[in-house]
Amino acid sequence: LFQLRDFLLVYNRMTELCFRHCAAGAPAWGSRGASDRTDPPVPQERCLDGCAGKLLHANHRLMRAYVALMPSILQRRVADYEASAAPASQGPAPEGAGGAGP
């Protein structure tokens, strides 16, 4: 569920960024028939395709780097956790052990 939410957030943000980028200064949307696929794509479609392609490529590169670094990050976290848990597990010495009696 969290992965779907994250995917939708990324998708919505990408859509918004590309739309704003490609709509700025572009001719009116729908100036050519959307159902007429024999014509080359209109400039907005090319812009959106290129923008989305660049963002997806960047996202893939980022995810590859994350996947490559994640094992070392997890290993470091485990080592830090074990180091902090070791003194806590030893705890204080029990009363009467090694000390002078009453």
C-alpha positions as CSV (number, residue, x, y, z in Angstrom):
1,L,0.0,0.0,0.0
2,F,2.8,2.4,0.9
3,Q,4.6,1.6,-2.4
4,L,1.4,2.3,-4.4
5,R,1.0,5.6,-2.6
6,D,4.7,6.5,-3.2
7,F,4.3,5.6,-6.9
8,L,1.2,7.7,-7.3
9,L,2.9,10.7,-5.6
10,V,5.9,10.4,-8.0
11,Y,3.6,10.0,-11.0
12,N,1.4,13.0,-10.0
13,R,4.4,15.2,-9.4
14,M,6.0,14.2,-12.7
15,T,2.8,14.9,-14.5
16,E,2.5,18.3,-12.9
17,L,6.1,19.2,-13.7
18,C,5.9,18.1,-17.3
19,F,2.6,19.8,-17.9
20,R,3.8,23.1,-16.5
21,H,7.0,22.9,-18.5
22,C,5.4,21.9,-21.8
23,A,2.3,24.1,-21.5
24,A,4.3,27.3,-20.9
25,G,4.3,29.3,-24.2
26,A,2.8,26.3,-26.2
27,P,0.1,26.8,-28.7
28,A,-3.5,26.0,-27.7
29,W,-4.0,22.4,-26.7
30,G,-6.2,20.4,-29.1
31,S,-5.2,22.6,-32.1
32,R,-4.8,19.4,-34.1
33,G,-7.1,16.4,-33.9
34,A,-6.1,14.1,-31.1
35,S,-7.7,11.1,-32.8
36,D,-5.8,11.6,-36.1
37,R,-2.7,9.4,-35.5
38,T,-1.4,9.6,-39.1
39,D,0.0,13.0,-38.5
40,P,3.2,13.4,-36.5
41,P,2.7,14.2,-32.8
42,V,2.0,17.8,-31.9
43,P,4.8,19.7,-30.2
44,Q,3.1,19.4,-26.8
45,E,3.1,15.6,-27.1
46,R,6.7,15.5,-28.0
47,C,7.5,17.8,-25.1
48,L,5.6,15.6,-22.7
49,D,7.1,12.4,-24.0
50,G,10.6,13.9,-23.7
51,C,10.0,15.4,-20.3
52,A,8.5,12.2,-18.9
53,G,11.3,10.1,-20.4
54,K,13.9,12.3,-18.8
55,L,12.3,12.1,-15.4
56,L,11.8,8.4,-15.6
57,H,15.4,7.9,-16.6
58,A,16.5,10.0,-13.7
59,N,14.3,8.1,-11.4
60,H,15.7,4.8,-12.6
61,R,19.2,6.0,-12.0
62,L,18.3,7.2,-8.5
63,M,16.7,3.8,-7.7
64,R,19.7,1.9,-9.0
65,A,22.0,4.0,-6.7
66,Y,19.6,3.5,-3.8
67,V,19.5,-0.3,-4.3
68,A,23.3,-0.4,-4.5
69,L,23.8,1.7,-1.3
70,M,21.0,0.2,0.8
71,P,22.9,-3.0,2.0
72,S,25.8,-0.9,3.4
73,I,23.3,1.5,5.0
74,L,21.4,-1.3,6.7
75,Q,24.7,-3.0,7.8
76,R,25.8,0.3,9.4
77,R,22.4,0.7,11.1
78,V,22.6,-2.8,12.5
79,A,26.1,-2.3,13.8
80,D,25.1,1.0,15.4
81,Y,22.1,-0.7,17.0
82,E,24.1,-3.6,18.3
83,A,26.7,-1.2,19.7
84,S,24.1,0.8,21.5
85,A,22.3,-2.3,22.7
86,A,25.4,-4.0,24.2
87,P,25.9,-1.5,27.1
88,A,22.2,-1.4,27.8
89,S,22.0,-5.2,28.0
90,Q,24.8,-5.4,30.6
91,G,22.9,-3.0,32.9
92,P,24.0,-2.0,36.4
93,A,25.7,-4.5,38.7
94,P,23.3,-6.3,41.1
95,E,23.2,-5.1,44.7
96,G,25.6,-6.9,47.0
97,A,27.8,-8.2,44.3
98,G,31.4,-7.2,44.7
99,G,30.6,-4.5,47.3
100,A,30.9,-4.3,51.0
101,G,27.9,-5.9,52.9
102,P,25.8,-4.1,55.6
